[in-house]
Amino acid sequence: ASRAIDVLNSAGQEHKDSVGYIMLLAQAKLAVDEVQSAIRLLKNLISNNPRVPAAHFLLAQSYAKEKEPEKMRESLLQALELNPEYLSADLVLARLDLIEGKQEDFKNRVNLLKKRYPDNGAVLLLAAKLDSREQNYDQAIDRLSSLAETTSHPEVIIDLSINQWKSGDRQGAISGLEFWAQEHQDDTRALLLLAQYYLE
């Protein structure tokens, strides 16, 4: 990322007012944790080009790194106002609702996403989280089992195990996670969860 910044700086005079150039430079700054510099670039870009949804989304990502959830939410909502079909912004906003305990907002957003994108894996993962929150563990397990057949994402495997445990299938929760942990010994969260199962 630092090499990318060097290259972009070299091209800066010729492209310094280009939206694409500024976005790339801001992304590179974020990659090397120059977050405040990225925020300044993006705020300036947005003041001159307010109708670029991706700029608002990237600004939201910058605020996430700064742990400023309200500013992050505001930027995500702005991106969605400009482009209501901006799936990435909707997904991040749904996760923010989940983290902040905004259950009704989370439920409404996930249900809307399920209608729009019924086969999207990221949406199905959120739908399973909603199922789990509503104690529909069997439905969550069905969704997560289907996802696990097509992806090896750790979050899917861990969520599946947690829902199996909560549904009363403790042996299924343990055996599935043991198999995963054997193949992914660097997955600390999975190992800690497995240890917790053993203790209980």
C-alpha positions as CSV (number, residue, x, y, z in Angstrom):
1,A,0.0,0.0,0.0
2,S,2.9,2.4,0.7
3,R,4.2,1.7,-2.8
4,A,0.8,2.5,-4.2
5,I,0.9,5.8,-2.3
6,D,4.3,6.6,-3.9
7,V,3.0,5.8,-7.4
8,L,-0.2,7.9,-6.8
9,N,1.8,10.8,-5.5
10,S,4.0,10.7,-8.6
11,A,0.9,11.0,-10.7
12,G,-0.7,13.5,-8.5
13,Q,-0.2,16.7,-10.4
14,E,-1.8,15.3,-13.6
15,H,-4.7,13.6,-11.8
16,K,-5.1,15.4,-8.5
17,D,-8.7,16.5,-9.3
18,S,-9.9,13.2,-10.6
19,V,-12.5,11.4,-8.5
20,G,-10.9,8.0,-9.3
21,Y,-7.4,9.2,-8.3
22,I,-8.6,10.7,-5.0
23,M,-10.6,7.5,-4.2
24,L,-7.5,5.3,-4.9
25,L,-5.3,7.5,-2.8
26,A,-7.8,7.5,0.1
27,Q,-8.0,3.7,-0.1
28,A,-4.2,3.4,0.0
29,K,-4.1,5.8,3.0
30,L,-6.6,3.6,4.8
31,A,-4.5,0.5,4.0
32,V,-1.5,2.0,5.9
33,D,-3.7,3.4,8.7
34,E,-3.4,7.0,7.7
35,V,-7.1,7.3,8.5
36,Q,-7.3,11.1,9.2
37,S,-5.5,11.8,5.9
38,A,-8.0,9.6,4.1
39,I,-10.9,11.3,5.8
40,R,-9.6,14.8,4.8
41,L,-9.2,13.6,1.2
42,L,-12.8,12.1,1.1
43,K,-14.4,15.1,2.8
44,N,-12.8,17.4,0.3
45,L,-13.8,15.1,-2.6
46,I,-17.4,15.0,-1.3
47,S,-17.6,18.7,-0.9
48,N,-16.8,19.1,-4.6
49,N,-18.6,15.9,-5.8
50,P,-21.4,15.2,-3.4
51,R,-23.2,12.7,-5.6
52,V,-20.6,9.9,-5.6
53,P,-22.0,7.0,-3.5
54,A,-18.7,5.2,-3.3
55,A,-17.0,8.2,-1.8
56,H,-19.6,8.2,1.0
57,F,-19.1,4.5,1.5
58,L,-15.4,4.8,1.7
59,L,-15.8,7.7,4.2
60,A,-18.0,5.3,6.3
61,Q,-15.2,2.7,6.2
62,S,-12.8,5.4,7.4
63,Y,-15.1,6.3,10.3
64,A,-15.3,2.6,11.2
65,K,-11.6,2.6,11.6
66,E,-11.9,5.6,13.9
67,K,-14.7,3.9,15.9
68,E,-17.2,6.7,15.1
69,P,-20.4,4.7,14.5
70,E,-22.7,7.7,14.2
71,K,-20.6,9.3,11.5
72,M,-20.3,5.9,9.9
73,R,-24.0,5.5,9.9
74,E,-24.6,8.9,8.4
75,S,-22.2,8.3,5.5
76,L,-23.8,4.9,4.8
77,L,-27.3,6.4,4.7
78,Q,-26.0,9.1,2.4
79,A,-24.5,6.5,0.0
80,L,-27.9,4.7,0.0
81,E,-29.8,7.9,-0.6
82,L,-27.7,8.4,-3.7
83,N,-28.0,4.7,-4.7
84,P,-30.7,2.7,-3.0
85,E,-29.3,-0.5,-4.7
86,Y,-25.9,-0.1,-3.0
87,L,-25.7,-3.6,-1.5
88,S,-22.4,-3.1,0.3
89,A,-23.7,-0.1,2.2
90,D,-26.9,-2.0,3.1
91,L,-24.9,-5.0,4.4
92,V,-22.6,-2.8,6.5
93,L,-25.5,-0.8,7.9
94,A,-27.3,-4.1,8.8
95,R,-24.3,-5.3,10.7
96,L,-24.0,-1.9,12.4
97,D,-27.7,-2.2,13.5
98,L,-26.9,-5.7,14.9
99,I,-23.8,-4.5,16.8
100,E,-25.7,-1.6,18.3
101,G,-28.6,-3.7,19.3
102,K,-31.1,-1.9,17.0
103,Q,-33.1,-5.1,16.6
104,E,-36.1,-3.7,14.8
105,D,-34.0,-1.8,12.3
106,F,-31.8,-4.9,11.8
107,K,-34.9,-7.0,11.2
108,N,-36.5,-4.6,8.7
109,R,-33.3,-4.2,6.8
110,V,-32.6,-7.9,6.6
111,N,-36.1,-8.7,5.5
112,L,-35.9,-6.1,2.7
113,L,-32.5,-7.5,1.6
114,K,-33.9,-11.0,1.6
115,K,-36.6,-9.9,-0.9
116,R,-34.1,-8.1,-3.1
117,Y,-31.3,-10.6,-3.0
118,P,-32.7,-14.0,-2.0
119,D,-29.7,-15.9,-3.2
120,N,-26.9,-13.6,-1.9
121,G,-24.6,-15.4,0.5
122,A,-23.9,-12.3,2.7
123,V,-27.6,-11.6,2.9
124,L,-28.4,-15.2,3.8
125,L,-25.8,-15.0,6.6
126,L,-27.5,-12.0,8.0
127,A,-30.9,-13.7,7.7
128,A,-29.5,-16.6,9.8
129,K,-28.3,-14.1,12.4
130,L,-31.8,-12.7,12.5
131,D,-33.3,-16.2,12.8
132,S,-30.9,-16.9,15.7
133,R,-31.8,-13.6,17.4
134,E,-35.5,-14.6,17.2
135,Q,-34.6,-18.1,18.5
136,N,-35.5,-19.8,15.2
137,Y,-32.4,-22.0,15.6
138,D,-33.5,-24.7,13.2
139,Q,-34.1,-22.1,10.4
140,A,-30.7,-20.6,11.1
141,I,-29.1,-24.0,11.0
142,D,-30.8,-24.8,7.6
143,R,-29.5,-21.5,6.1
144,L,-26.0,-21.9,7.5
145,S,-25.7,-25.5,6.5
146,S,-26.6,-24.6,2.9
147,L,-24.0,-21.7,3.0
148,A,-21.4,-24.1,4.5
149,E,-21.7,-26.3,1.4
150,T,-20.6,-23.4,-0.9
151,T,-18.3,-21.4,1.3
152,S,-15.6,-22.0,3.9
153,H,-16.0,-18.6,5.6
154,P,-15.2,-18.9,9.3
155,E,-18.2,-16.8,10.4
156,V,-20.6,-19.3,8.7
157,I,-19.0,-22.3,10.4
158,I,-18.9,-20.6,13.9
159,D,-22.5,-19.3,13.6
160,L,-23.6,-22.8,12.5
161,S,-21.9,-24.4,15.5
162,I,-23.4,-21.8,17.9
163,N,-26.9,-22.4,16.6
164,Q,-26.5,-26.1,16.8
165,W,-25.5,-25.7,20.5
166,K,-28.4,-23.4,21.3
167,S,-30.8,-25.8,19.6
168,G,-29.6,-28.6,21.9
169,D,-27.5,-30.5,19.4
170,R,-24.3,-30.2,21.4
171,Q,-22.6,-33.2,19.8
172,G,-23.2,-31.7,16.3
173,A,-21.9,-28.3,17.5
174,I,-18.7,-29.9,18.9
175,S,-18.0,-32.4,16.0
176,G,-18.4,-29.8,13.3
177,L,-16.2,-27.3,15.1
178,E,-13.6,-29.9,15.8
179,F,-13.4,-30.8,12.1
180,W,-13.0,-27.1,11.2
181,A,-10.4,-26.5,13.9
182,Q,-8.2,-29.4,12.7
183,E,-8.0,-27.8,9.2
184,H,-7.8,-24.2,10.5
185,Q,-5.5,-24.3,13.6
186,D,-5.0,-20.5,13.4
187,D,-8.7,-19.7,13.9
188,T,-8.5,-18.5,17.5
189,R,-12.2,-17.8,17.8
190,A,-13.1,-21.3,16.8
191,L,-10.6,-22.8,19.2
192,L,-11.8,-20.6,22.1
193,L,-15.4,-21.6,21.3
194,L,-14.5,-25.2,21.3
195,A,-12.7,-24.9,24.6
196,Q,-15.9,-23.2,26.0
197,Y,-18.0,-26.2,24.8
198,Y,-15.6,-28.6,26.5
199,L,-15.9,-26.7,29.8
200,E,-19.7,-26.8,29.7
